[in-house]
Amino acid sequence: MKTLTLMIGLAVAATGVVAQAGEAMNDLEIAHTAYTAGQLDIRYAHLALAVSENDAVREFAQTMIRDHSAVNEAAGALIAELDVTPQDNALSQALIEGAAAKRTELASLAGAAFDCAYATNELGYHQVVNKTVAEDFIPVVTVEPLKALLGDALVTFRAHEAHAENMVSGLQCAG
C-alpha cells in the first residue's frame, strides 16, 4: 500500500494518536484530522477523474467525491452548531505532507499504471483510516454528536474499503 499508507501508518504510530506529552488527541484535533483525511481523498478523486479513462476507476472517484464531501459538509455543520474551531495537529500535517508526495507520484502515471496505483492507494488509505477512526478516534471522542458522525462515516468508509478492494482485484493490480 505504498507511500501514503506508510506515511499515514507512520504518522499514526509516531503520534500514537497521542501528543508528545502523552496526552490523547482532543476532539478538535480529531475533527481536524478526519476532515483533512476526507479533503485529501477528494483531491485524489479529482486527480483520478482528470487522468483515468477506466469507467470503474472514474465511478469510484465520483463516489469518493460525493461521499467524502457529504461527510465533510456534515462535519462543517456540526462545527458551526457547536461554535468551535478544529485544531491543526501533527497527524493532520503528516497526512498533508504524505498526500502531496502521493499526488506527485500518481500524476506521473497514466493508463493502467495510474489506475492500479490509484486503486491500491485507495484501498490502503481506507484500511488505515478505518482502523484509526474505529480504534483511536471514536473511543476517545467526548462530544457525542462528533462520535456519532465518526461512527456513521465509518460505515461509509468501510464500504469504500470493500469497493476499493474489488476495484484492485478487477484491475488485476500486482500486489
C-alpha positions in Angstrom: 0.0 0.0 0.0 3.0 2.1 -0.7 3.9 5.7 0.2 0.7 7.2 1.6 -0.3 4.2 3.6 3.2 4.0 5.0 3.1 7.8 5.7 -0.3 7.5 7.5 0.8 4.5 9.4 4.0 6.2 10.5 2.1 9.4 11.4 -0.4 7.4 13.5 2.4 5.4 15.0 4.6 8.4 15.7 1.8 10.3 17.3 0.1 7.1 18.5 -2.8 9.4 18.3 -1.0 10.7 21.3 0.7 14.0 21.7 4.4 14.3 22.8 3.3 14.9 26.4 1.4 11.6 26.4 -2.0 13.2 26.1 -4.6 11.8 23.7 -5.7 14.0 20.8 -8.6 16.1 21.8 -11.9 16.3 19.9 -10.9 19.4 18.0 -7.7 17.7 16.8 -9.6 14.6 15.8 -12.2 16.6 13.9 -9.4 18.4 12.1 -7.6 15.2 11.2 -10.8 13.5 10.0 -11.8 16.5 7.9 -8.3 16.7 6.4 -8.3 13.0 5.5 -11.6 13.5 3.7 -10.3 16.5 1.8 -7.2 14.6 0.7 -9.3 11.7 -0.6 -11.4 14.2 -2.5 -8.3 15.6 -4.1 -7.1 12.1 -5.1 -10.5 11.5 -6.7 -10.3 14.7 -8.7 -6.9 13.6 -10.0 -8.4 10.2 -10.9 -11.2 11.9 -12.9 -8.6 14.0 -14.7 -6.3 11.2 -15.6 -8.2 7.9 -15.8 -10.2 6.6 -18.7 -11.3 3.5 -16.8 -15.1 3.5 -16.1 -14.7 1.6 -12.8 -12.0 4.0 -11.5 -13.9 7.1 -12.6 -17.1 5.8 -10.9 -15.2 5.1 -7.7 -13.6 8.6 -7.8 -17.1 10.1 -8.2 -18.3 8.1 -5.2 -15.3 9.4 -3.2 -16.1 13.0 -4.1 -19.8 12.6 -3.3 -19.4 10.6 0.0 -16.4 12.5 1.5 -17.9 15.8 0.6 -21.2 14.8 2.3 -19.3 13.8 5.5 -17.2 16.9 5.5 -20.3 19.1 5.0 -21.9 17.3 8.0 -18.7 17.9 10.0 -18.8 21.6 9.0 -22.4 21.9 10.1 -21.6 20.3 13.4 -18.6 22.6 13.9 -20.8 25.6 13.2 -23.5 24.3 15.5 -21.0 23.7 18.3 -19.3 27.0 17.6 -15.8 25.5 17.8 -12.6 25.6 15.7 -10.9 22.4 14.8 -7.2 22.3 15.8 -4.4 21.6 13.3 -2.0 19.0 14.6 1.0 16.8 13.8 -1.1 14.0 12.3 -3.1 16.3 10.0 0.2 17.9 8.9 1.8 14.5 8.2 -1.3 13.4 6.2 -1.0 16.6 4.1 2.7 16.0 3.5 2.3 12.4 2.6 -0.6 13.2 0.3 1.4 15.8 -1.6 4.1 13.2 -2.3 1.5 10.6 -3.3 -0.3 13.0 -5.7 3.0 13.8 -7.4 3.7 10.1 -7.8 0.2 9.4 -9.2 0.3 12.4 -11.5 3.4 11.0 -13.2 1.4 7.9 -14.2 -1.1 7.1 -17.0 -3.3 4.3 -18.1 -3.4 1.1 -16.3 -0.4 2.1 -14.2 -2.3 5.1 -12.8 -5.5 3.1 -12.3 -3.7 0.4 -10.3 -1.7 2.9 -8.3 -4.8 4.9 -7.5 -6.9 1.8 -6.6 -4.2 0.4 -4.5 -3.7 3.7 -2.7 -7.4 4.0 -2.0 -7.5 0.5 -0.6 -4.6 1.2 1.7 -5.8 4.6 2.6 -9.2 3.4 3.7 -7.7 0.4 5.6 -5.6 2.8 7.7 -8.2 5.5 8.1 -10.9 3.0 9.1 -8.6 1.4 11.7 -7.6 4.8 13.1 -11.2 6.0 13.2 -12.5 2.8 14.8 -9.7 2.1 17.3 -8.2 5.5 18.0 -10.7 8.3 17.4 -14.2 7.0 18.3 -13.1 5.5 21.7 -11.7 8.9 22.9 -14.1 11.4 21.4 -16.1 13.1 24.2 -18.6 15.1 22.2 -21.5 12.7 21.4 -22.5 14.3 18.1 -18.9 14.0 16.8 -18.7 10.4 18.0 -22.0 9.7 16.1 -20.7 11.4 13.0 -17.5 9.4 13.0 -19.5 6.2 13.6 -21.8 7.0 10.6 -18.8 7.9 8.5 -17.0 4.7 9.4 -19.9 2.7 7.9 -19.5 4.6 4.6 -15.7 4.4 4.7 -15.8 0.6 5.3 -18.0 0.3 2.2 -15.3 2.4 0.3 -12.6 -0.1 1.5 -14.6 -3.0 0.1 -15.3 -1.2 -3.1 -11.5 -0.3 -3.4 -10.6 -4.0 -2.7 -12.9 -5.1 -5.5 -11.5 -2.4 -7.8 -7.9 -3.6 -7.2 -9.0 -7.2 -7.9 -10.9 -6.2 -11.0 -8.0 -4.2 -12.4 -5.7 -7.2 -11.6 -3.2 -5.0 -9.9 0.1 -6.6 -8.8 0.3 -6.9 -5.1 
